[in-house]
Amino acid sequence: MEVRKVERALIGEYRDLVLRSLETLSPSTGDATAQIAELPDLVRGYESIKLRNVARFREQAAALEAKVLSPLDSGDWSSNPWRSAIPP
């Protein structure tokens, strides 16, 4: 039963992760954003295998999100043209 709860929670985590990465989409973050979009491919297997893969998903998601957000430290992204294309 734990696996099903994790699977349901992961849907929201992934959606939020993708939306956050799209908010900072730029030529310098495009590769990491594409890798974020491919993360669900990691979550395969049954029971304990799937739970291990979810842990890998979360580790890689954190690393990729750090890459995507790092350009924010060096400038103001409020004028990013992609911001208006992202639903609230």
MILO-273396 format. One record per residue: x, y negated, z of N, C-alpha, C in turn; residue in three letters; residue number from 1. Coordinates in steps of 0.001 Angstrom, whole numbers. Example, Ala and Ser with C-alpha at 12.3 -4.5 7.8 and 13.67 -1.06 7.14 Angstrom:
BEGIN
<site <13190, 5690, 7800>, <12300, 4500, 7800>, <13200, 3300, 7800>, ALA, 1>
<site <12850, 2250, 7080>, <13670, 1060, 7140>, <12900, -30, 7870>, SER, 2>
END
This chain:
BEGIN
<site <816, 1191, 0>, <0, 0, 0>, <869, -1268, 0>, MET, 1>
<site <2028, -1197, 623>, <2926, -2354, 676>, <3323, -2802, -725>, GLU, 2>
<site <3538, -1850, -1612>, <3947, -2178, -2977>, <2882, -3021, -3669>, VAL, 3>
<site <1624, -2690, -3469>, <543, -3444, -4119>, <499, -4889, -3613>, ARG, 4>
<site <713, -5079, -2311>, <724, -6430, -1764>, <1868, -7239, -2355>, LYS, 5>
<site <3020, -6609, -2459>, <4190, -7287, -3023>, <3931, -7640, -4486>, VAL, 6>
<site <3338, -6714, -5232>, <3036, -6976, -6647>, <2108, -8178, -6796>, GLU, 7>
<site <1079, -8238, -5962>, <132, -9364, -6051>, <812, -10686, -5691>, ARG, 8>
<site <1645, -10665, -4671>, <2351, -11889, -4267>, <3347, -12327, -5333>, ALA, 9>
<site <3948, -11368, -6007>, <4971, -11661, -7001>, <4408, -12439, -8189>, LEU, 10>
<site <3157, -12220, -8502>, <2532, -12945, -9619>, <2573, -14457, -9354>, ILE, 11>
<site <2164, -14856, -8163>, <2187, -16273, -7809>, <3598, -16828, -7719>, GLY, 12>
<site <4508, -16033, -7157>, <5910, -16459, -7064>, <6475, -16739, -8445>, GLU, 13>
<site <6210, -15824, -9365>, <6740, -15961, -10723>, <6134, -17179, -11417>, TYR, 14>
<site <4831, -17342, -11300>, <4171, -18480, -11940>, <4753, -19794, -11417>, ARG, 15>
<site <4888, -19909, -10106>, <5440, -21128, -9517>, <6884, -21357, -9950>, ASP, 16>
<site <7651, -20289, -10021>, <9044, -20383, -10452>, <9137, -20905, -11886>, LEU, 17>
<site <8306, -20361, -12764>, <8312, -20800, -14164>, <7887, -22265, -14262>, VAL, 18>
<site <6852, -22642, -13540>, <6393, -24038, -13599>, <7463, -24993, -13086>, LEU, 19>
<site <8133, -24624, -11998>, <9207, -25491, -11486>, <10341, -25610, -12500>, ARG, 20>
<site <10673, -24501, -13163>, <11770, -24556, -14134>, <11379, -25374, -15364>, SER, 21>
<site <10110, -25326, -15737>, <9662, -26119, -16886>, <9662, -27614, -16586>, LEU, 22>
<site <9499, -27960, -15312>, <9524, -29380, -14943>, <10885, -30015, -15232>, GLU, 23>
<site <11935, -29214, -15227>, <13281, -29745, -15452>, <13865, -29265, -16776>, THR, 24>
<site <13010, -28770, -17656>, <13493, -28234, -18926>, <14225, -29303, -19722>, LEU, 25>
<site <15417, -28959, -20133>, <16250, -29848, -20941>, <17226, -28962, -21703>, SER, 26>
<site <17978, -29528, -22616>, <18971, -28712, -23322>, <19946, -28014, -22371>, PRO, 27>
<site <20263, -28644, -21259>, <21232, -28040, -20344>, <20623, -26963, -19450>, SER, 28>
<site <19293, -26917, -19333>, <18651, -25907, -18480>, <17894, -24853, -19271>, THR, 29>
<site <17904, -24984, -20580>, <17117, -24079, -21422>, <17473, -22613, -21273>, GLY, 30>
<site <18768, -22287, -21226>, <19168, -20880, -21108>, <18710, -20272, -19785>, ASP, 31>
<site <18902, -20990, -18700>, <18485, -20476, -17389>, <16961, -20349, -17322>, ALA, 32>
<site <16250, -21293, -17927>, <14789, -21231, -17947>, <14321, -20011, -18739>, THR, 33>
<site <14976, -19722, -19848>, <14633, -18530, -20625>, <14905, -17256, -19821>, ALA, 34>
<site <15993, -17241, -19076>, <16298, -16084, -18234>, <15253, -15919, -17136>, GLN, 35>
<site <14766, -17020, -16601>, <13698, -16963, -15600>, <12455, -16328, -16214>, ILE, 36>
<site <12135, -16723, -17429>, <10956, -16175, -18103>, <11059, -14664, -18305>, ALA, 37>
<site <12280, -14141, -18389>, <12487, -12705, -18615>, <12566, -11890, -17323>, GLU, 38>
<site <12545, -12529, -16180>, <12714, -11829, -14904>, <11721, -10688, -14653>, LEU, 39>
<site <10468, -10785, -15073>, <9550, -9674, -14796>, <10014, -8327, -15357>, PRO, 40>
<site <10869, -8356, -16358>, <11389, -7098, -16913>, <12176, -6297, -15878>, ASP, 41>
<site <12649, -6958, -14821>, <13395, -6264, -13769>, <12495, -5407, -12889>, LEU, 42>
<site <11243, -5809, -12760>, <10354, -5185, -11778>, <9691, -3960, -12393>, VAL, 43>
<site <10414, -2858, -12316>, <9925, -1584, -12848>, <10149, -498, -11814>, ARG, 44>
<site <9493, 619, -12008>, <9686, 1757, -11122>, <8503, 1956, -10194>, GLY, 45>
<site <8617, 2962, -9375>, <7563, 3314, -8437>, <8050, 3143, -7015>, TYR, 46>
<site <7142, 2687, -6176>, <7337, 2572, -4735>, <8681, 1962, -4341>, GLU, 47>
<site <9560, 2737, -3719>, <10810, 2176, -3177>, <11702, 1615, -4282>, SER, 48>
<site <11656, 2217, -5451>, <12451, 1709, -6575>, <11939, 329, -6979>, ILE, 49>
<site <10631, 188, -7051>, <10046, -1102, -7412>, <10388, -2153, -6360>, LYS, 50>
<site <10320, -1779, -5083>, <10635, -2739, -4022>, <12091, -3188, -4107>, LEU, 51>
<site <13001, -2287, -4435>, <14411, -2680, -4633>, <14527, -3632, -5820>, ARG, 52>
<site <13776, -3354, -6870>, <13825, -4213, -8052>, <13203, -5583, -7783>, ASN, 53>
<site <12212, -5638, -6899>, <11645, -6923, -6505>, <12705, -7742, -5770>, VAL, 54>
<site <13489, -7075, -4938>, <14580, -7776, -4241>, <15582, -8323, -5253>, ALA, 55>
<site <15917, -7542, -6268>, <16818, -8014, -7336>, <16195, -9207, -8059>, ARG, 56>
<site <14897, -9112, -8357>, <14159, -10200, -9006>, <14318, -11479, -8198>, PHE, 57>
<site <14089, -11385, -6882>, <14142, -12573, -6030>, <15553, -13136, -5933>, ARG, 58>
<site <16550, -12281, -5880>, <17944, -12745, -5841>, <18293, -13491, -7120>, GLU, 59>
<site <17959, -12883, -8254>, <18276, -13517, -9536>, <17452, -14782, -9737>, GLN, 60>
<site <16205, -14771, -9276>, <15356, -15956, -9391>, <15968, -17121, -8618>, ALA, 61>
<site <16454, -16852, -7416>, <17066, -17918, -6611>, <18315, -18466, -7289>, ALA, 62>
<site <19132, -17586, -7835>, <20357, -18031, -8505>, <20032, -18856, -9754>, ALA, 63>
<site <19074, -18388, -10533>, <18711, -19112, -11760>, <18032, -20441, -11437>, LEU, 64>
<site <17211, -20445, -10406>, <16552, -21702, -10042>, <17579, -22730, -9575>, GLU, 65>
<site <18604, -22274, -8897>, <19673, -23193, -8482>, <20353, -23802, -9703>, ALA, 66>
<site <20562, -23000, -10751>, <21154, -23527, -11988>, <20234, -24555, -12639>, LYS, 67>
<site <18943, -24250, -12646>, <17974, -25136, -13289>, <17849, -26447, -12533>, VAL, 68>
<site <17890, -26379, -11207>, <17689, -27582, -10407>, <18959, -28398, -10213>, LEU, 69>
<site <20119, -27820, -10455>, <21371, -28541, -10223>, <21497, -29827, -11034>, SER, 70>
<site <20999, -29919, -12270>, <21092, -31196, -12988>, <20312, -32313, -12303>, PRO, 71>
<site <19327, -31960, -11481>, <18552, -32990, -10798>, <19411, -33807, -9854>, LEU, 72>
<site <20462, -33214, -9352>, <21341, -33923, -8430>, <22074, -35081, -9109>, ASP, 73>
<site <22194, -35011, -10424>, <23007, -36002, -11116>, <22201, -37047, -11880>, SER, 74>
<site <20892, -37064, -11709>, <20133, -38073, -12439>, <18659, -38042, -12131>, GLY, 75>
<site <17954, -38986, -12701>, <16521, -39096, -12504>, <15814, -38400, -13653>, ASP, 76>
<site <15044, -37373, -13336>, <14359, -36598, -14367>, <12891, -36981, -14501>, TRP, 77>
<site <12472, -38050, -13880>, <11068, -38433, -13963>, <10662, -38806, -15379>, SER, 78>
<site <11641, -39134, -16214>, <11329, -39497, -17594>, <11443, -38313, -18551>, SER, 79>
<site <11619, -37120, -18031>, <11725, -35924, -18869>, <10453, -35779, -19705>, ASN, 80>
<site <10562, -35717, -21029>, <9375, -35650, -21879>, <8561, -34378, -21683>, PRO, 81>
<site <9141, -33335, -21134>, <8427, -32074, -20937>, <7501, -32142, -19727>, TRP, 82>
<site <7700, -33076, -18827>, <6886, -33149, -17613>, <5401, -33295, -17950>, ARG, 83>
<site <5084, -34050, -18997>, <3691, -34276, -19334>, <3022, -33045, -19945>, SER, 84>
<site <3817, -32078, -20395>, <3260, -30872, -21008>, <2930, -29797, -19995>, ALA, 85>
<site <3285, -30026, -18741>, <3091, -29012, -17707>, <1799, -29313, -16954>, ILE, 86>
<site <915, -28310, -16888>, <-337, -28554, -16159>, <-73, -28693, -14666>, PRO, 87>
<site <-903, -29471, -13967>, <-703, -29669, -12517>, <-926, -28397, -11729>, PRO, 88>
END
